[in-house]
Amino acid sequence: MNKIIEDELIKGLHVLVGINKKLLRDYVRDNDIRHILDHPAVLGMDVRKTEKLYQLKDFINAYGILRTEAENEEISCTQQAKDLFLARIGYHCEYESVMAAFLDIKGKIISCEVISQGSVNVSIMLPQKIAKRAILLDAAAVIVGHNHPSLSTSPSMEDIDATINLLSALQFLGIRLLDHIIVGGNQALSMCEKGIIDFKGALDRDAHLAVMDEKREWTVEENRMQMGI
């Protein structure tokens, strides 16, 4: 991160929340300062300062949502989709949240809604609920997104399977699934960019199988590391 911006953030947290500058500088020496807003309790401050930090976080996120709504009333590219979900669920770090953006035929946002909230590592995509809302809103297309509290943006096998199930359900109704965005902190991954789905709403089976093989390799390697092999 730019040193000038980092210094400004330290100054802002000191003035607005009352956090000791030395405590902040000691923390950012080995950590990203953005983690403080992602996890307000990480500094071990008293209840009053922690509550202030949560309030500041909520304010920043609310402002981000307003800016996104004003600037991206129409979604025409992957980056706009990423920005939308980063602003809305990038700060849900304690649990997984699934959100869907319903678009009209011109790509304008009709509604953006939380579909479900899960636990630390489990969320429920609920294809039937998303499909029902799409019909009620007369949506031509849907973009879904969910966050990973671990801050990783790597899709799990469950993420991939959920995307395929939702794609099938929406295709049956003549509604396009344009993308599935995975958010981890201030980063986002597009399954469209990964080649699993595209903006035509068609599933690339070969890409899906390639990702499945890649995930299996990751899993095997992770198991080996845990076992010390």
Backbone hydrogen bonds, N-H to C=O, Kabsch-Sander energy under -0.5 kcal/mol:
donor,donor_aa,acceptor,acceptor_aa,energy
6,E,2,N,-2.5
7,D,3,K,-2.4
8,E,4,I,-2.0
9,L,5,I,-2.3
10,I,6,E,-2.3
11,K,7,D,-2.5
12,G,8,E,-2.5
13,L,9,L,-2.7
14,H,10,I,-2.0
15,V,11,K,-2.5
16,L,12,G,-3.1
17,V,13,L,-1.4
18,G,13,L,-0.9
18,G,14,H,-0.6
19,I,13,L,-1.4
24,L,20,N,-2.0
25,R,21,K,-2.8
26,D,22,K,-2.7
27,Y,23,L,-1.7
28,V,24,L,-2.6
29,R,25,R,-0.9
30,D,27,Y,-1.2
31,N,27,Y,-1.0
35,H,32,D,-1.9
36,I,33,I,-1.3
37,L,33,I,-0.6
38,D,34,R,-1.9
39,H,35,H,-2.7
42,V,39,H,-2.4
43,L,40,P,-0.6
44,G,41,A,-1.5
50,T,46,D,-2.4
51,E,47,V,-2.5
52,K,48,R,-1.9
53,L,49,K,-2.2
54,Y,50,T,-2.1
55,Q,51,E,-2.1
56,L,52,K,-2.4
57,K,53,L,-2.5
58,D,54,Y,-2.4
59,F,55,Q,-2.2
60,I,56,L,-2.5
61,N,57,K,-2.4
62,A,58,D,-2.4
63,Y,59,F,-2.4
64,G,60,I,-2.2
65,I,61,N,-2.1
66,L,62,A,-2.1
67,R,63,Y,-2.4
68,T,64,G,-2.3
69,E,65,I,-2.6
70,A,66,L,-2.1
71,E,67,R,-2.6
72,N,68,T,-2.9
75,I,107,G,-2.8
76,S,74,E,-0.6
81,A,77,C,-1.5
82,K,78,T,-2.5
83,D,79,Q,-2.8
84,L,80,Q,-2.0
85,F,81,A,-1.9
86,L,82,K,-2.7
87,A,83,D,-2.1
88,R,84,L,-1.3
89,I,85,F,-2.9
90,G,85,F,-0.6
90,G,86,L,-1.1
92,H,89,I,-1.3
93,C,91,Y,-2.0
96,E,119,S,-2.6
98,V,116,S,-2.9
99,M,145,G,-3.2
100,A,113,E,-2.6
101,A,143,I,-3.4
102,F,100,A,-0.5
102,F,111,S,-3.2
103,L,101,A,-0.5
103,L,141,A,-2.8
104,D,108,K,-2.4
107,G,104,D,-1.9
109,I,73,E,-2.7
110,I,102,F,-3.5
111,S,102,F,-1.3
113,E,100,A,-2.5
115,I,98,V,-3.1
116,S,98,V,-1.3
118,G,96,E,-3.3
119,S,122,V,-1.8
125,M,123,S,-0.5
130,I,126,L,-2.1
131,A,127,P,-2.8
132,K,128,Q,-2.5
133,R,129,K,-2.3
134,A,130,I,-2.3
135,I,131,A,-2.1
136,L,132,K,-2.4
137,L,133,R,-2.3
138,D,135,I,-1.1
139,A,134,A,-2.9
140,A,103,L,-2.4
141,A,103,L,-1.6
142,V,176,R,-2.6
143,I,101,A,-2.3
144,V,179,D,-2.2
145,G,99,M,-2.6
146,H,181,I,-2.2
147,N,97,S,-1.1
148,H,183,V,-2.8
151,L,148,H,-2.5
160,I,156,S,-2.0
161,D,157,M,-2.6
162,A,158,E,-2.6
163,T,159,D,-1.9
164,I,160,I,-2.1
165,N,161,D,-2.5
166,L,162,A,-2.4
167,L,163,T,-2.6
168,S,164,I,-2.4
169,A,165,N,-2.1
170,L,166,L,-2.5
171,Q,167,L,-2.6
172,F,168,S,-1.8
173,L,169,A,-0.6
173,L,170,L,-0.7
174,G,171,Q,-1.4
175,I,170,L,-2.8
176,R,140,A,-2.0
178,L,142,V,-2.7
178,L,176,R,-0.7
179,D,142,V,-0.7
181,I,144,V,-2.7
182,I,189,L,-2.7
183,V,146,H,-2.5
183,V,181,I,-0.5
184,G,187,Q,-2.8
187,Q,184,G,-1.7
189,L,182,I,-2.7
191,M,180,H,-1.9
191,M,189,L,-0.5
194,K,190,S,-1.6
195,G,191,M,-0.5
195,G,192,C,-1.0
196,I,191,M,-1.9
197,I,191,M,-1.3
198,D,202,A,-0.6
201,G,198,D,-2.3
204,D,196,I,-1.7
205,R,203,L,-1.1
208,H,204,D,-2.3
209,L,205,R,-2.6
210,A,206,D,-2.2
211,V,207,A,-2.5
212,M,208,H,-2.3
213,D,209,L,-2.4
214,E,210,A,-2.3
215,K,211,V,-2.7
216,R,212,M,-2.0
217,E,213,D,-2.1
218,W,214,E,-2.3
219,T,215,K,-2.5
220,V,216,R,-2.6
221,E,217,E,-2.5
222,E,218,W,-2.7
223,N,219,T,-2.3
224,R,220,V,-2.1
225,M,221,E,-2.2
226,Q,222,E,-2.3
227,M,223,N,-1.8
228,G,224,R,-0.7
228,G,225,M,-0.6
229,I,224,R,-2.9
